[in-house]
């Protein structure tokens, strides 16, 4: 059906171009209106990490250490300790504080405006990435618009005041721009891409998956063209790659160190990342490998002990998995399923509906988005089989992001919201047209 619509709407007929243009404008206006209406009619509390990041931002805005630093945060520890432990939140709080200065008030709900803008621009970036793929593959644009505009969790998450959506947008901008850089060799593209990843990394450290995939893509292009280019050109390409890394990573570290030194905090007393790997290997109160308060709170309050004890617990857990392979297989199967089959992706939970509404909304949304992800994956699998001898580096870049995110969250603490960036990147891949299938000699 989408193929027929695609042929009808996206041919070169001038009258259809006008129809297509007006139809897309109407759809985009409706989609934008839905996002705006959602933010204006849903007011979940800004709590947990959202609230703590905003508290830090307000501290930076007011310059009053006594307003929030003594205040109890997660697990009852003072905000000062939260900032010292989770100092990866400092760059995001600094960005939020700049917003507060621009509007001359610490109005937290106003940060949701960036989510709405990000959602609309995410759709545009995915479209631009899909257009890059269209230079080597036939694209079903009807399928693209259907998939992106009916992924319902995205507008629902516009109420979540955190770095998720803006950082995803910035990562997608970088993906598109590095594709343009490889095609044109114009430095402006790689420079803007590095600035995009710089801010994405400030807002969400999980952006590293996208950043690493981009570096692999750039590295593969250098390797691919090594014989055609002169030695000088290859060295320039490598220097650009190193510059990209420095621009991406260094500003976040400089901002973090600046605030830690300003408020006389111990850099070595940060929350141990090893605890997230341990959580990923333990049966938790929610699902296998999800966040565990027992592990997390102990690490927060006893950082030095956790850094010594948790690596040993990981070794013991690995030994147990190796000695009980059936259990290990079942454990990780259940962990993966708990992330990838929770098809609201945390959107219902974040909006804090009551139990009655949850019972009505969750089954409907889960059923639809299960069908959505199933359709997407089937389209991609068929497309990969059909194009197995013609996989471009651009296509492999998108696949690397997905596979990297999938693999990383097997090893890291699980949460269904975390996998949204890797689902979104599937949309351009699923939009590549599937050739006629033959079954029993008949063309389907």
C-alpha positions as CSV (number, residue, x, y, z in Angstrom):
1,X,0.0,0.0,0.0
2,X,2.8,2.5,0.9
3,X,4.5,1.6,-2.4
4,X,1.4,2.6,-4.4
5,X,1.0,5.8,-2.4
6,X,4.7,6.6,-2.8
7,X,4.5,6.1,-6.6
8,X,1.4,8.3,-6.8
9,X,2.5,11.1,-4.6
10,X,6.3,11.2,-5.3
11,X,6.5,11.3,-9.0
12,X,7.6,14.2,-11.1
13,X,4.1,15.4,-12.1
14,X,3.9,19.2,-11.3
15,X,0.4,19.0,-10.0
16,X,1.3,16.2,-7.7
17,X,4.3,18.2,-6.4
18,X,1.8,20.9,-5.3
19,X,-0.5,18.3,-3.6
20,X,2.5,16.7,-1.9
21,X,3.8,20.1,-0.7
22,X,0.5,21.2,0.8
23,X,-0.2,17.7,2.3
24,X,3.2,17.7,4.0
25,X,2.7,21.2,5.4
26,X,-0.7,20.2,6.8
27,X,0.7,17.0,8.4
28,X,3.7,18.9,9.9
29,X,1.4,21.6,11.3
30,X,-0.9,19.0,12.8
31,X,2.1,17.1,14.3
32,X,3.6,20.3,15.7
33,X,0.2,21.2,17.1
34,X,-0.1,17.8,18.8
35,X,3.3,18.3,20.4
36,X,2.5,21.8,21.7
37,X,-1.0,20.7,22.9
38,X,0.6,17.8,24.8
39,X,3.0,20.1,26.6
40,X,0.3,22.6,27.4
41,X,-2.1,20.0,28.8
42,X,0.2,17.6,30.7
43,X,2.1,18.8,33.8
44,X,3.9,15.9,35.4
45,X,6.2,16.9,38.2
46,X,9.8,17.7,37.5
47,X,11.3,15.2,39.9
48,X,14.2,12.8,40.3
49,X,17.2,13.6,38.1
50,X,15.1,16.2,36.2
51,X,14.6,18.1,39.4
52,X,18.1,17.8,40.7
53,X,19.6,19.0,37.4
54,X,17.2,22.0,37.5
55,X,18.2,22.6,41.2
56,X,21.8,22.8,40.1
57,X,20.9,25.1,37.2
58,X,19.0,27.4,39.6
59,X,22.0,27.4,41.9
60,X,24.2,28.5,39.0
61,X,21.6,31.1,37.9
62,X,21.2,32.6,41.4
63,X,24.7,32.1,42.6
64,X,23.2,31.2,46.0
65,X,24.9,28.1,47.3
66,X,22.7,28.0,50.4
67,X,19.4,27.7,48.4
68,X,19.9,24.2,47.1
69,X,23.3,22.8,48.2
70,X,22.1,21.8,51.7
71,X,18.8,20.5,50.3
72,X,18.3,16.7,50.3
73,X,18.5,15.0,46.9
74,X,18.5,11.4,45.8
75,X,18.8,8.9,48.7
76,X,18.7,11.8,51.2
77,X,22.2,13.1,50.4
78,X,22.7,16.9,50.1
79,X,22.6,18.5,46.7
80,X,26.2,19.3,47.1
81,X,27.1,15.6,47.3
82,X,24.8,14.9,44.3
83,X,26.7,17.4,42.2
84,X,30.0,16.0,43.3
85,X,29.0,12.4,42.6
86,X,27.1,12.8,39.3
87,X,29.3,15.5,37.9
88,X,28.3,14.5,34.3
89,X,25.1,16.4,35.1
90,X,27.0,19.7,35.5
91,X,27.3,20.7,31.8
92,X,23.6,20.0,31.3
93,X,22.8,22.2,34.4
94,X,25.1,24.9,33.0
95,X,23.2,24.9,29.7
96,X,19.8,25.1,31.6
97,X,21.2,28.0,33.7
98,X,22.0,29.9,30.5
99,X,18.3,29.5,29.5
100,X,17.2,30.8,32.9
101,X,19.5,33.9,32.3
102,X,18.0,34.4,28.9
103,X,14.4,34.6,30.2
104,X,15.5,36.3,33.5
105,X,13.9,33.7,35.7
106,X,14.3,30.0,36.7
107,X,11.0,28.9,35.2
108,X,11.7,25.1,34.8
109,X,8.6,24.3,32.7
110,X,9.8,26.6,30.0
111,X,12.6,24.1,29.2
112,X,9.9,21.9,27.6
113,X,9.9,24.3,24.7
114,X,13.2,22.9,23.6
115,X,11.7,19.4,23.6
116,X,9.0,20.4,21.2
117,X,11.4,22.2,18.9
118,X,13.7,19.1,19.1
119,X,10.9,16.7,18.1
120,X,10.0,18.8,15.1
121,X,13.7,19.1,14.0
122,X,14.4,15.4,14.7
123,X,11.8,14.6,12.0
124,X,13.5,17.1,9.6
125,X,17.0,15.6,10.3
126,X,15.8,12.1,9.7
127,X,14.3,13.3,6.5
128,X,17.6,14.8,5.4
129,X,19.5,11.6,6.4
130,X,17.0,9.6,4.4
131,X,17.6,11.9,1.4
132,X,21.3,11.1,1.7
133,X,20.4,7.4,1.5
134,X,18.2,8.1,-1.6
135,X,21.4,8.9,-3.6
136,X,22.2,5.2,-3.5
137,X,18.8,3.5,-2.7
138,X,15.2,4.0,-3.7
139,X,13.3,5.5,-0.8
140,X,9.6,5.0,0.1
141,X,8.9,8.4,1.5
142,X,5.3,7.6,2.4
143,X,6.7,4.8,4.7
144,X,9.2,7.3,6.2
145,X,6.5,9.9,7.1
146,X,4.2,7.2,8.5
147,X,6.9,5.8,10.7
148,X,8.2,9.1,12.1
149,X,4.8,10.8,12.6
150,X,3.2,7.8,14.3
151,X,6.0,7.0,16.8
152,X,3.8,8.2,19.6
153,X,6.3,8.1,22.5
154,X,8.3,10.9,21.1
155,X,5.7,13.7,21.5
156,X,4.6,12.2,24.8
157,X,8.2,12.6,26.1
158,X,8.2,16.3,25.4
159,X,7.2,16.8,29.1
160,X,10.4,15.2,30.3
161,X,12.8,18.0,31.3
162,X,16.2,16.5,30.6
163,X,18.8,16.3,27.9
164,X,17.3,13.3,26.0
165,X,15.5,15.0,23.1
166,X,17.9,18.0,22.5
167,X,20.9,15.7,22.5
168,X,19.3,13.2,20.1
169,X,18.5,16.1,17.8
170,X,22.2,17.2,17.9
171,X,23.4,13.7,17.3
172,X,21.2,13.4,14.2
173,X,22.4,16.8,13.0
174,X,26.0,15.5,13.3
175,X,25.1,12.3,11.4
176,X,23.7,14.2,8.5
177,X,26.5,16.7,8.4
178,X,29.3,14.1,8.4
179,X,27.5,12.4,5.5
180,X,27.6,15.8,3.7
181,X,31.3,16.2,4.7
182,X,32.3,12.9,3.3
183,X,30.5,13.6,0.0
184,X,31.7,17.2,-0.5
185,X,34.9,17.4,1.7
186,X,33.7,20.9,2.8
187,X,35.1,21.7,6.2
188,X,32.1,23.7,7.3
189,X,30.1,20.4,7.6
190,X,32.6,18.7,9.9
191,X,33.1,21.8,12.0
192,X,29.3,22.2,12.6
193,X,29.0,18.5,13.2
194,X,31.7,18.6,15.9
195,X,29.9,21.5,17.6
196,X,26.7,19.5,17.5
197,X,28.3,16.5,19.1
198,X,30.0,18.8,21.7
199,X,26.6,20.0,22.9
200,X,25.0,16.5,22.6
201,X,27.8,15.1,24.8
202,X,27.3,17.9,27.3
203,X,23.6,17.1,27.6
204,X,23.7,13.3,27.5
205,X,26.8,11.1,27.9
206,X,24.9,8.3,26.1
207,X,25.5,10.4,23.0
208,X,28.9,8.6,22.9
209,X,27.3,5.7,21.0
210,X,26.5,8.1,18.1
211,X,29.9,9.8,18.4
212,X,31.8,6.5,18.3
213,X,29.8,5.4,15.3
214,X,30.5,8.7,13.5
215,X,34.3,8.2,14.2
216,X,34.1,4.7,12.8
217,X,32.4,6.0,9.7
218,X,35.0,8.8,9.2
219,X,37.8,6.3,9.8
220,X,36.4,3.8,7.3
221,X,36.2,6.6,4.7
222,X,39.8,7.5,5.3
223,X,40.8,3.8,4.9
224,X,38.6,3.4,1.8
225,X,40.3,6.4,0.1
226,X,43.8,5.9,1.4
227,X,45.2,4.8,-2.0
228,X,43.4,7.5,-4.0
229,X,44.5,10.3,-1.7
230,X,48.1,11.5,-1.3
231,X,49.9,11.1,2.0
232,X,49.3,14.7,2.9
233,X,45.6,14.4,2.3
234,X,45.4,11.3,4.5
235,X,47.2,13.1,7.3
236,X,44.9,16.0,7.0
237,X,41.9,13.7,7.3
238,X,43.4,12.0,10.4
239,X,44.0,15.5,11.9
240,X,40.4,16.4,11.3
241,X,39.3,13.2,13.0
242,X,41.4,14.0,16.1
243,X,40.1,17.6,16.1
244,X,36.6,16.3,16.0
245,X,37.2,14.2,19.1
246,X,38.8,17.1,21.0
247,X,36.0,19.5,20.1
248,X,33.4,17.0,21.1
249,X,34.8,15.9,24.5
250,X,37.0,18.7,25.9
251,X,34.4,21.5,26.6
252,X,32.2,19.2,28.8
253,X,35.3,18.2,30.8
254,X,36.4,21.8,31.1
255,X,33.0,23.0,32.3
256,X,32.8,20.1,34.8
257,X,36.2,20.8,36.2
258,X,35.5,24.6,36.4
259,X,32.4,24.1,38.6
260,X,34.0,21.4,40.8
261,X,36.9,23.6,41.5
262,X,34.7,26.7,42.0
263,X,32.7,24.9,44.7
264,X,35.7,23.1,46.1
265,X,34.6,19.5,45.4
266,X,36.6,16.4,45.1
267,X,36.9,15.1,41.5
268,X,37.9,11.7,42.7
269,X,34.7,11.3,44.8
270,X,32.5,10.8,41.8
271,X,29.9,8.1,41.5
272,X,31.6,4.9,40.3
273,X,30.4,3.9,36.8
274,X,31.3,0.3,37.7
275,X,28.0,0.3,39.7
276,X,26.0,0.6,36.4
277,X,27.8,-2.5,35.1
278,X,27.0,-4.4,38.3
279,X,23.3,-3.4,38.1
280,X,23.3,-4.7,34.6
281,X,24.3,-8.1,35.8
282,X,22.0,-8.4,38.8
283,X,18.3,-9.3,39.3
284,X,16.7,-6.1,40.3
285,X,13.5,-5.0,42.0
286,X,12.0,-4.1,38.5
287,X,13.5,-6.4,35.9
288,X,16.8,-8.1,35.3
289,X,19.6,-5.5,34.9
290,X,17.4,-2.4,35.6
291,X,18.3,0.2,38.3
292,X,18.8,-1.2,41.8
293,X,18.5,1.2,44.7
294,X,20.5,-1.2,46.9
295,X,23.5,-1.0,44.5
296,X,23.0,2.6,43.6
297,X,22.5,4.1,47.0
298,X,25.4,2.2,48.6
299,X,27.7,3.4,45.8
300,X,26.5,7.0,46.3
301,X,27.1,7.0,50.1
302,X,30.2,4.8,50.2
303,X,32.0,5.7,47.0
304,X,35.5,4.5,47.9
305,X,34.2,1.2,49.2
306,X,32.0,0.6,46.1
307,X,35.0,1.3,43.8
308,X,36.9,-1.5,45.6
309,X,34.0,-4.0,46.2
310,X,32.0,-3.8,43.0
311,X,34.7,-5.0,40.6
312,X,35.0,-8.1,42.8
313,X,31.2,-8.6,42.7
314,X,31.3,-8.3,38.9
315,X,34.0,-11.0,38.7
316,X,31.9,-13.3,41.0
317,X,28.8,-12.6,38.8
318,X,30.8,-13.4,35.6
319,X,32.1,-16.6,37.1
320,X,28.5,-17.6,38.1
321,X,27.3,-16.9,34.5
322,X,30.0,-19.0,33.0
323,X,29.3,-21.9,35.4
324,X,25.5,-21.6,34.7
325,X,25.2,-20.8,31.0
326,X,21.4,-21.7,30.9
327,X,20.8,-19.2,33.6
328,X,23.0,-16.5,31.9
329,X,21.1,-17.0,28.7
330,X,17.7,-16.7,30.4
331,X,18.9,-13.7,32.4
332,X,20.0,-11.7,29.4
333,X,17.1,-12.8,27.3
334,X,14.7,-11.4,29.9
335,X,16.8,-8.2,30.3
336,X,16.7,-7.5,26.6
337,X,13.0,-8.3,26.4
338,X,12.3,-6.0,29.3
339,X,13.8,-3.1,27.4
340,X,12.7,-3.8,23.9
341,X,9.2,-5.0,24.6
342,X,8.3,-2.1,27.0
343,X,6.9,-0.3,24.0
344,X,5.8,2.8,25.7
345,X,9.5,3.5,26.3
346,X,8.7,5.1,29.7
347,X,6.4,7.8,28.1
348,X,3.4,6.8,30.2
349,X,5.3,6.5,33.4
350,X,7.0,9.9,32.9
351,X,3.6,11.6,32.5
352,X,2.5,10.2,35.8
353,X,-1.0,8.9,34.9
354,X,-3.2,7.4,37.6
355,X,-3.8,3.7,37.8
356,X,-7.1,3.8,35.9
357,X,-5.6,5.8,33.0
358,X,-2.5,3.5,32.9
359,X,-4.8,0.5,32.5
360,X,-6.5,2.1,29.6
361,X,-3.5,3.7,27.9
362,X,-0.6,1.3,28.3
363,X,-2.2,-1.7,26.5
364,X,-3.3,0.4,23.5
365,X,0.0,2.2,23.2
366,X,2.1,-0.9,23.7
367,X,0.1,-2.9,21.1
368,X,0.4,-0.2,18.5
369,X,4.1,0.4,19.1
370,X,4.9,-3.3,19.1
371,X,3.3,-3.4,15.7
372,X,5.4,-0.3,14.7
373,X,8.7,-1.8,15.8
374,X,7.8,-5.2,14.2
375,X,7.0,-3.5,10.9
376,X,10.2,-1.5,11.1
377,X,12.4,-4.4,11.8
378,X,10.8,-6.6,9.1
379,X,11.3,-3.9,6.5
380,X,15.0,-3.5,7.5
381,X,15.7,-7.2,7.5
382,X,14.2,-7.7,4.0
383,X,16.1,-4.6,2.8
384,X,19.4,-5.9,4.2
385,X,19.0,-9.2,2.5
386,X,18.1,-7.6,-0.8
387,X,21.0,-5.1,-0.6
388,X,23.5,-7.4,1.1
389,X,26.0,-6.9,-1.8
390,X,25.4,-3.1,-1.9
391,X,25.7,-1.8,1.7
392,X,27.0,1.7,1.6
393,X,29.1,3.2,4.4
394,X,26.2,5.6,5.1
395,X,23.8,2.7,5.6
396,X,26.4,1.0,7.8
397,X,26.8,4.1,9.9
398,X,23.1,4.0,10.8
399,X,23.4,0.2,11.5
400,X,26.5,0.8,13.7
401,X,24.6,3.2,15.8
402,X,21.7,0.7,16.3
403,X,24.0,-2.3,17.0
404,X,26.3,-0.2,19.3
405,X,23.3,1.0,21.3
406,X,21.8,-2.5,21.5
407,X,25.1,-4.0,22.6
408,X,25.9,-1.3,25.1
409,X,22.7,-1.5,27.0
410,X,23.1,-5.2,27.4
411,X,26.2,-4.4,29.5
412,X,24.9,-1.2,31.1
413,X,22.0,-0.5,33.5
414,X,18.7,-1.0,31.6
415,X,15.8,1.4,31.0
416,X,13.4,1.3,28.2
417,X,13.7,5.1,27.7
418,X,17.4,4.7,26.9
419,X,16.8,2.8,23.7
420,X,14.7,5.5,21.9
421,X,17.8,7.0,20.1
422,X,18.5,3.6,18.6
423,X,14.9,3.0,17.5
424,X,14.7,6.5,15.9
425,X,17.8,5.8,13.8
426,X,16.0,2.8,12.2
427,X,13.4,5.0,10.5
428,X,15.7,6.0,7.5
429,X,16.7,2.3,7.1
430,X,13.1,1.1,7.2
431,X,12.3,3.7,4.5
432,X,14.5,2.1,1.9
433,X,12.2,0.6,-0.7
434,X,11.8,-3.2,-0.7
435,X,12.0,-4.8,-4.1
436,X,9.4,-7.2,-5.4
437,X,9.3,-10.4,-3.4
438,X,8.9,-13.7,-5.2
439,X,7.2,-16.6,-3.5
440,X,6.4,-19.7,-5.5
441,X,7.3,-17.9,-8.7
442,X,4.7,-15.2,-7.9
443,X,5.6,-11.5,-7.4
444,X,4.1,-10.0,-4.3
